[in-house]
Structures are given as C-alpha cells and as structure tokens.
C-alpha cells in the first residue's frame, strides 16, 4: 500500500513538471502593431521583413521567427528603425567549388530545417519574443511575397 502511494505521488510530480516545461501557448494579443509582413528572395535565400508601427521596447524584445520550415534570429534594420529582418540561408550562387578544400573556406552552408513548435501554413510565421523575461509565441498571418 505504501509503495503504491509513493508510486502514485511520483507519477503525479513528474506529470506536473512535464506539463510546466512544455507550456507553449500562442498569444492571442499581438506584442506589437505590425504593418504588412512580407518576404523576398535574394541570392542567399529568403529575407522576411516585419515592419512595426508601435512596440514597447522596454518590455518586449523580438527574438526569432519560424518561417518555411526554418528558424532565424530577428535583427533590427540599420536603415529603418521600425523594421525587423530575418534571413534564411538556402544556399548561395557564389560558392567556391575547388579540388583544394582550403579554397572553399569562405562558403556558408545552407540553413538546416528546424520545425516550428506550432503547425503553420505557407503564408504564416511564428514570432518568438520575450515579454517580462518570459518567452512567448505569436502567429503572424497573411505574409506576402514581394519582389
């Protein structure tokens, strides 16, 4: 009887810890106000642009984004202060191929696929942001391709 009680208590505690660790919920409220989110293809891959009209910089930091089966860090644009950009490397046209491996030193490999924690469509992305020291997720929808 005592062993059964210990076993049940142990399973309960493990379940409690496991559910706390995997608490990844999409946020209903947007962490910022966005303009039209778009992406373009360039010689290195895909560039995802997230224009923001309003954000509380002191409370929210934009960290990363999942898009087209890959994950990339978000960086604030140098030219446009309200634009966040994520670059997804899909290979490069200017790779050096040579019989001497030392000649290929500067080549950058394509980005490895990384599965999104949520199911998304082709015109959607998952934004990873930090708010009050907590990692949160928000789904961006209606992403369009521009040239």
ZINORJO-V742486 format. One line per field, one symbol per residue. phi: phi as a letter, one per 30 degrees, with the letter a starting at -180 (. if undefined). psi: psi as a letter, one per 30 degrees, with the letter a starting at -180 (. if undefined). A space follows every 10 residues. Layout:
phi = ???
psi = ???
//
This chain:
phi = .ddddddddd dddddddddd dcdccddddd daccdddbbb cbdclccccb dccaacedcb bdcabcahib bbdcbddddc dcbcbbccdc jbdcdccbdc eddceddcdd dddbdddbdb ddcbbcdcbc bhibdbbbcc bidccbc
psi = eeeeeeeeee eeeeeeeefe fgijkkkekk flkkakklll kaffbkjkkj kkfkkjeffk kkelkkkhgl klkkkkkeej fgkkkkkjkg lkfhkkklfj fffgefkkll kkkkkkflkl leglljkklk khgkklkkkk lhklkl.
//
